[in-house]
């Protein structure tokens, strides 16, 4: 079909890692047309028993990871001038 993809690994709870992942994608493929944020984390504990470090990790990955990815990918898509899909 003439399509290409790149597989990269990053800790999405780290803003710099996410920005580097998106930048590397653009470097490898020439542009960014699609971004899917599907990373999630949970200790699967009852809230009353939750370890606060585990809860912080849940927020860092599930919320901040999504935000970092959406922001970095949207910035590239805006610069491209043709948009994309998130």
C-alpha positions in Angstrom: 0.0 0.0 0.0 3.0 2.3 0.1 2.6 3.2 3.7 5.3 3.5 6.3 5.3 3.6 10.1 8.0 3.9 12.8 8.0 2.1 16.1 9.5 4.0 19.0 9.5 3.5 22.8 9.3 6.2 25.4 8.1 6.7 29.0 5.1 8.9 28.3 5.2 10.3 31.8 8.4 12.2 30.8 7.6 15.2 28.7 11.1 15.3 27.1 10.8 11.7 26.1 7.5 12.2 24.4 8.7 15.3 22.6 11.7 13.4 21.4 9.5 10.5 20.2 7.3 12.8 18.2 10.3 14.7 16.7 12.0 11.4 15.8 8.8 10.3 14.0 8.8 13.4 11.9 12.5 13.0 11.2 12.0 9.4 10.1 8.7 9.9 8.1 9.0 13.5 7.0 5.7 14.5 8.6 3.1 13.5 11.2 -0.5 12.9 10.1 -1.9 10.7 13.0 -1.3 10.5 16.7 -3.0 7.9 19.0 -2.7 8.3 22.7 -3.3 4.9 24.2 -0.9 4.6 27.1 -2.5 3.9 30.5 -1.4 2.7 33.9 -3.2 1.6 37.1 -2.2 -0.3 40.2 -5.8 -1.6 40.3 -6.1 -1.0 44.0 -9.1 0.3 46.0 -8.8 4.1 46.5 -8.8 3.7 50.2 -5.8 1.3 50.0 -3.9 3.0 47.2 -0.2 3.6 47.5 0.2 7.3 46.7 3.3 6.6 44.5 1.3 4.2 42.4 -1.5 6.8 42.2 1.0 9.4 41.1 2.3 7.0 38.4 -1.3 6.5 37.2 -1.8 10.3 36.8 1.6 10.8 35.3 1.1 8.1 32.6 -2.6 8.3 31.9 -3.2 12.1 32.2 0.1 13.8 31.7 1.3 11.3 29.1 -1.7 11.9 27.0 -1.3 15.7 27.3 2.4 15.6 26.4 1.7 13.5 23.3 -1.3 15.5 22.2 0.6 18.8 22.6 3.8 17.7 20.9 2.0 16.1 18.0 -0.4 19.1 17.5 2.6 21.4 17.4 4.1 19.5 14.6 0.8 19.2 12.7 0.2 23.0 13.0 3.7 23.7 11.7 3.0 21.4 8.7 0.1 23.6 7.8 -2.1 20.7 6.7 -3.4 19.5 10.1 -3.7 15.9 11.0 -5.8 13.6 13.3 -5.3 13.1 17.0 
